[in-house]
Amino acid sequence: LNLNEEYICFTNLSDHPVDMTGWHVHHKPDTWYNFPVFILDAGASVRLHSGREVDTATDLYWGSEEAIWRDIHDSAYLYSADGKLMDEYSW
């Protein structure tokens, strides 16, 4: 299993950059990813991979040793640095 092939994608649909520093993705009660210092440019996308690598402007890495998004009924919740729910997605 290649954990770097397992990812979710975030796209900034606004016309201005978004500072995602301190934002976090919540998957399950004990499963969180905290964004590093990170700016998502207008119209840009970033993939959040389950595995480990060096972060880039288009790819971030959770650093997990196991699959994060392996369940049939998964959900992801995106929160801003101040704790506001910004987006959610279930599949």
N, C-alpha and C positions, 0 to 999 in steps of 0.2 A: 504494500500500500504506500503510494507516494503522497504524503500529506500536503505537499506543495501543489498538487493538482486538485485539492479540495479547497474551495474558497467561496466567499461571498463578495459581491461587488457593490460599491457605493458610487453614485454619480451625482455631481453637483449640477442641478438643473437651473440654478440661478445665473444671473449675469454678473456676479461678483465673487471673488474668492471667499472661502469659508475657512476660518481658523478652527481646526478640529483638535487642537491641543487640549488634552484632558477629557475629551469625549470618550465614551466607552460603549462597547457592544456587550449586551447581556444575552446569554444563551439559556442557561439554566441557573438555579439559585447560586450555585458555587462556581459558575463558569463565566468569567468576565475577561474582556480584552480592553486595555486602556491605550488610547492613541498616544503616541509620542508627540513631540513638537511636530505639527503637521498642518500644512495649508493645502486645501483642495481647491485648485483653480476653477474658475467658471467654466462649465462645460466638460470638465475633466472627470475621470473615473479612477478609482483605486480598488484593487483587489486585496482582500484580507485572507491570506492563506493560513491553513491550520498548522503547517510545519514551521521549520526553522530555516532562515536565510538572512541576508542583510537587507534591511528595509530600503526601498527606493521611492521615487515620486509616484510610481504606479503600482507598486506591490509592497504590502506590509505583511509581517509574519507573526502569528499568534505565539509560536514557540512551543506548541503542544507536542507531546510524545504519542498522542493518539488522535483519532478522528474526532472532530468537533461536530460536524454536520452529517452524522451517519444514520439518524433516525428517519423514519418515514414522515412523521409529523413534527418537523423541526420548526423553530421560530427564532428570529433574531430581532432584538430591540436595540435601537441606536439612541443614546442619550447624550445631550450636550454636557459641557463641563459643569453647568449649574444644575444638572439633574433633570432637565426637561426632556420628555420623550419626543424625539424628532422624527422617528420613523420606525415602522415595524413591518416584518414580513414573515409569513408562514408558508410552508409547503408540505 
